[in-house]
């Protein structure tokens, strides 16, 4: 297990990571944390995941979604490194985001996200073309979010531009999900 301190935040990385995963380091360029400006450290680190919180989603503005006009934040680009999935990292990240957004300065009331619809996520021909194999997952993303209290509000065909390694565009469904948090 590797433990690394980056700006007083510790990252624990299992020692069974592939060389490819180990080599995917990033540079700390974050200009703010919790909407508070900060000076980035420019330190390199190996991420265990990523989650983005945004007040707008320009790509989804044209979609008629059942969401309030104020107090809404979008969870975007949520990713947990494969080697640490199933160990509570995603749950801990979502717990932290959900606790953080209801406080000053954000005062969120509703969280929105989109993910590949569950059936499409494990569709064999799509998964093989996109990922090289059908992912070995215990639960599809849609069901994982549902367990956390998110409810589906709309399914949109081809919201995501999904192109496989051979350049083929795939017909996929996105599900938009909502959780009222305060």
N, C-alpha and C positions, 0 to 999 in steps of 0.2 A: 504494500500500500504506500502510495506517495502522498505526503501532506505538504501543502505549499501555502504560505501566507502571502496574500495580495491585499494591500491596504487594510490590514486587520480583519480580513475575511478569509477564512480557511476553506480550502478546497481539498477534499479527500478523493483520491483517485485509486481505484483498485489496481493491483499489480497485474491482473490478467488482461489488460488492455492490449489491443493489437498495436503493432508498430505504426500503422496508418493513423489510428486514433491518437497515439502519443505525439505524432508529428504535427497535429493540427493545432498549433498554438496561435493565440491572438495577442494583440496589443491592447492594453487598457487605454481607451480613448473616451470613456464616458464623461460627458460634460456635466451631467447631473445624476444624482441618485435621490429617489423619492421627491423629484421636482425641485431639489435643492442644488444650486450650482456648485460645482467642485472643480478642482484642478486635476486632470487625469494624470496618472502616474507614469504612463507610457511604458509600463512594465509588461513583459510578455508573460502569458499564463496559458494553461491548458484548460479550456472550459469543460464543465460536466454537463452543460446545457445552456439554454437561452430562453428568455421570455421577454416579450416586449409589451408594454402597456401604452396605448395611444388614445387620445381623446377623439380622434376622427379616423374613419376608414374610407378614404376617397374611392377606393375600388368598389365599395358597396353602397355608395350614396344613391345610385340609380335603382337600387332594389327596395321595394316596398316592404320594410321590416317593421314589426310591431315593437318599436322601442321609443322610450321617452326622448324629448328634445334636449334635456339637460341631465347632468349627473351620470352620463354614460361614458364608459371606457371600454376599449377593445383590447382583448388579449390576443396578441398576434405573435407569430413566429415562435411558438412554444416547442421546444425540442429538448429532449434528455438523451445524452449519449447512451448508445445501445448497451454498453458494458455496465452501466449503473441503473438501467431500468429494472423495475420490480423491487427496488430496495428502499422505496419511500422518498426518493429525491424529487420526483414530480409532485407528489402530494405535498411535500414540504414547501416547494416553490409556490404552488397554488395557494396553500394556506397563508404564506407570507404576503403574496400579492393581494389576496382577498382581505387580509387584515389591514394592509397598508392603504388601500384605496379609499377606505371609508373615513380616513383621518385627514386632517389638514395637511397639505393645502388642496387635496383632490376632492374630498367629500363625495365620492361616487355613491350612486344609488343602484346602478345596474351595470353588470358586466356582460359583454357580448363577445362571442368568438365564432369562428367558422372552422370546420374540419371536413375531411373527406367523409362522406356518408359511409357508415359501417360496412355495408355490403360491398361497396366499391373498394374499400381498403383491403379486403382479403380476396377480392376477385382474382382467381388464379392466373388467368392470361395477362391481366393488367400488372399484377405484382411481379410476375416473372420478367415482363418486359421493362418495367420501371426499376425494380430493385434487384433483379437477377434471380429471385426466388420468392416464394410466398413467405412473408415474415412469420416468425414463430412468436406470436403474441398471445398473451393470456386473455386480453380483453381489447376490443377495438376502441379507438379514441372516443367515438360517439358515446359508447356505453360507459366509459370511464368518466367522462364529463357528466353524464346523466346521474351516475352515482354520487357526484358532488353537488347535485341540485340544479344543474343546468337543464333547461328544457328546450327542445327543438321548436323553432319558430318559423322556419322556412327551409325548404330544400330547393336549391338552384342548380340547374343543369349547366355544366361547363363553366362554372364561376372560376375555377382554377384552370390555368393553362398548363395542362399536363402533357409533356412530351417525353417519350422514352429515349433511351440511349441511341436508338436507330432513327430518331427524328419523327416517329409516328405520334400524332396527336391522339390522345385517348379521351373518349366520352366518359366523363365522371360527374358525380353529383357532390355538391358541397351542402352541408347542413349548417345553418346558422343557429346558434344556441344562446340562450339568455338566462342570467341568474340575477334576481333582485336581491341585493345584499343589505339594504337598509330602508 
